[in-house]
Amino acid sequence: MFIKKISLNKIIWVIFVFYLFTIIAFGDRVEYFKYSNITFVVLIGFMALYAIKQSLVVPKDLFMFLPFLIYSFLSTTWSVLPSFTIQRSITMLRLFVLLVIMAFYLLKSKQTEMFIYGFSLAGIIILVYLFYFYGFIGLRNMISDGARVGGEFVNSNTLAIYLSFSSIIFLYLFLNSKKWYYLVLAFGIVIIIASTGSKKGLLDLAVGYILVFGFKQEQSNGMKKIFKWTLAIFVSLFVLYLLWNSPLFATVRIRFEKMVGFLSGSNDVNDFSTRERQIMISIGWKQFLDTPILGIGIGASSYLTSIALGTNTYLHNDYIELLATGGIFGLLLQYIPILFIYIKNWQYRKMSKTSQLSSILMTIYIINSIAAVQYFSKLTYVIFAIALACYLENRANERNDSIYKIHHHKERLYF
C-alpha cells in the first residue's frame, strides 16, 4: 500500500509539471487548449482520488475564496455585460476547484516542496520547447535582431514571468545545496527572459533574487549579516550593470528607456504600451468612482475598453480591474484571502523552506498585479494552492509541537 501511494504521488507530480508546461506553451493557442484542459481534468482526478482516500475532513480554510466566487456569479444580475460575467464566473469556478483539490492533496500528501520545485523543472521543459519551436539558429537570430521571443505561442510577459519563477527557484536551490549546475540553469534562464523584452520579467527577477539572498542571510547575526548583505547587493548590482549594458538586454533596455521617457514627458518618445495602460487605469478608476460598491460586473471590463480604445480587453491592473468590475466588495473578497495566506507564510518563513518560496512567489504576484490582471489566471491559483497548503501544513506542525511540549513538560513534572 505504501509503495502504491508513493508511485501515485510521483505520477501526480509528473502530471502537474506537464500541466504547468501546457499553461505556458499552449496558453494563447486555441487549437491546443484541449490538451491543457485534458491534463487539468486528469490532474484534478488523481489528486482528488488520493486525498479522499486519506480523509474526508476538509479544512474550512480551503474555502476562503468561495465568497468571491459567489459574488462573481451574483454580479451577473447587475453586470453591463452579463454573458461576459457568467463566462468569467465559470472560469473562477474551475480555478476554485483547482485550488481546493490541489491544496487538500498537498496537505495530505506532504508534497508541497516537490510541487514548488516542479516550477523549475517545467521551466527547463519550456526552454527545450523554445528551441524546438524556433530552432537553435532561429532563436539565436531573434536574440541578435532584438525580436521578442515567445510571442508566437504565448504572451511574452507571461513567458518571462513564469521563467523568472523557475530561475529564482534554481538560485534558491544553489544557495542551499552549493551545486553549480543550479546556478548555471538559473542564469541560463535569465538569457531567455532578457530575450522576451519583458519589463515585468526583469523586475520579478530582481525582486525574487533579493528575497532569496535576504532569506539566506536571516540566519546570520550582527556584522556578519551586514557584511553578507552588503556583498550580495554589491555583486548583484555589478552583475546587473554588466548585463544591462550587454547586447542581450538591448530589447528590454530600450523598452524601459521608452517607458521612462514617456512618463517623464519627453516629446520625442512614443511608448504606446505605457500610454494604453495609463488610459486603462484612468477609465477603470473613473468607473470605480461612479460605481464604488458593486462595480459593473466581474469580467465586464471590456465594456470600458471597447468604448475608450476600441478593443475588448481587460484593464491591465488587477486592483483597478477588480475595483471597476467588482467595486470595493469585489476587491476585498479577492484580496483579503490573498493577503491572509501571504502574511501567514511570511510568519512561517524561518521554519519552512516552502513558506519562504511561497512568500517569494506571492510577493511577485502582488507586485505584478500593478501592471497585469492575474485574478483569473491558472498559474495564479496554482501558486495560491501551494501557498495555502504551506500555511496549513506549518500551522498543523506548530500545533503538534505545542502539544508535544505541553505533554513533555507534564511528564517531567510528574517524574
C-alpha positions, -999 to +999 in steps of 0.1 A: +000+000+000+028+024+009+046+017-025+013+024-043+009+057-025+045+068-034+041+058-070+008+076-073+024+108-058+051+106-085+026+102-112+006+132-099+038+152-098+047+144-134+012+153-145+015+186-125+048+195-142+033+188-176+002+209-167+025+239-159+041+234-193+007+234-211-003+266-193+026+284-209+033+266-241-004+263-251-016+294-233-027+315-263-034+289-289-070+278-291-061+247-311-041+234-282-065+243-253-079+208-253-045+193-243-043+217-213-079+210-204-075+172-205-043+175-184-063+196-159-091+170-156-066+142-152-046+161-126-077+170-106-090+135-108-058+118-095-053+144-067-090+140-056-087+102-056-056+103-034-069+130-010-103+113-005-087+080+004-067+098+031-095+118+047-129+133+040-124+161+066-116+192+046-102+223+065-125+253+062-096+275+052-096+258+018-129+277+011-117+312+018-120+321-019-156+309-020-172+343-011-155+359-042-168+331-064-203+335-051-200+373-056-188+368-091-219+348-101-242+373-082-227+402-101-243+388-133-275+404-120-262+439-123-235+434-149-234+456-180-222+425-199-240+395-183-226+370-208-191+381-201-196+379-163-211+344-164-182+333-186-157+348-161-176+332-132-174+298-148-136+303-151-134+312-115-154+281-105-128+259-124-100+277-106-117+273-073-120+236-078-083+235-088-073+254-056-094+233-032-084+199-045-047+208-051-043+224-016-061+195+000-040+169-018-007+187-009-018+189+027-024+152+029+005+140+007+032+164+021+043+170-015+043+208-013+081+212-016+081+189-046+054+209-063+073+241-058+104+225-074+081+214-102+081+250-113+118+249-120+116+216-140+087+229-161+108+259-168+135+237-183+109+218-204+097+252-217+133+261-227+136+229-246+103+236-263+115+271-272+145+255-290+122+230-307+097+257-317+122+283-332+152+261-338+186+269-324+195+292-353+161+308-354+163+316-317+198+329-319+188+352-348+158+365-329+180+373-299+206+390-322+179+410-340+162+422-308+129+404-316+107+395-286+109+357-280+077+337-272+050+359-287+041+334-314+026+309-288+021+329-256+023+364-243+059+373-239+053+388-204+036+356-193+065+335-205+090+359-188+071+359-155+069+321-154+106+317-163+115+342-136+099+318-111+120+290-124+152+310-123+145+322-087+139+286-075+171+274-091+191+302-074+174+292-041+185+256-047+220+267-055+224+287-023+211+258-002+230+230-019+260+247-035+256+226-066+270+246-095+245+233-121+216+250-104+234+284-108+241+276-145+204+269-150+193+300-131+214+323-152+208+304-184+171+311-180+179+348-174+191+349-211+158+338-224+139+362-200+160+391-214+152+380-250+114+383-243+119+420-238+096+418-207+099+446-182+078+425-157+101+395-161+132+415-153+115+432-123+104+398-110+139+385-112+153+415-093+127+411-065+130+374-063+168+374-062+168+400-034+144+380-014+163+347-019+195+364-007+177+381+021+162+348+034+196+332+032+211+359+054+184+359+081+203+332+100+234+353+102+240+377+131+254+412+137+283+423+115+284+390+096+248+396+084+256+433+074+288+422+055+269+394+036+241+418+027+265+445+015+285+420-005+253+404-020+239+439-030+273+450-045+277+418-065+241+419-077+244+455-088+277+448-106+263+418-124+231+437-133+251+466-146+271+443-169+240+425-182+221+457-186+247+472-209+252+440-229+235+434-263+215+406-248+194+431-228+191+456-256+154+449-263+142+452-227+166+482-221+151+501-250+115+494-237+125+506-202+140+538-217+109+544-237+087+540-207+108+563-185+110+588-213+072+588-218+065+591-181+090+619-178+071+638-206+097+637-233+080+648-265+101+627-288+092+594-271+062+573-281+055+544-258+022+532-269+021+503-244+025+526-214+001+552-229-026+525-233-021+513-198-025+548-184-057+552-203-070+518-189-061+528-154-078+561-158-111+547-172-111+519-146-106+544-117-133+567-131-157+537-133-149+528-097-157+563-086-191+560-105-199+525-091-177+522-060-197+495-041-206+468-067-188+478-099-202+469-133-199+431-131-170+408-127-153+403-161-171+432-178-141+455-182-142+451-220-173+473-219-149+501-208-120+493-231-142+489-262-155+525-257-122+541-249-098+521-270-119+501-295-107+468-282-122+441-260-096+435-233-091+439-195-076+469-177-040+455-172-041+463-135-055+437-111-065+462-085-082+486-109-098+458-128-115+445-096-124+479-084-141+488-117-159+455-122-164+443-086-163+475-066-148+477-032-166+444-022-150+425-051-115+438-044-118+429-006-134+395-012-105+385-035-076+402-018-083+395+019-077+358+015-046+365-006-031+388+020-040+364+048-021+335+031+008+358+023+011+371+059+009+336+073+036+322+050+058+352+058+054+345+095+064+308+090+094+317+066+121+310+093+108+275+100+099+264+065+116+264+031+082+261+013+069+291+031+100+311+021+094+302-016+057+307-013+064+342+002+086+350-028+061+339-054+033+357-037+054+389-033+060+388-070+023+382-076+013+413-055+038+435-074+029+422-108-008+429-101+000+466-106+007+460-143-013+428-151-047+413-144-040+379-127-070+371-106-084+346-132-050+330-142-044+293-138-009+299-127-021+323-101-043+297-085-016+270-086+005+294-065-024+301-042-030+264-037+007+257-029+009+287-005-023+278+012-011+242+017+022+255+031+004+276+056-020+248+067+009+223+070+031+246+091+001+255+113-005+218+119+032+212+127+033+242+151+002+229+169+017+194+171+049+208+185+030+228+211+010+197+222+042+177+224+059+204+246+029+205+269+028+167+274+066+165+277+065+192+304+038+174+323+057+142+322+088+159+336+068+174+364+053+140+372+087+123+371 
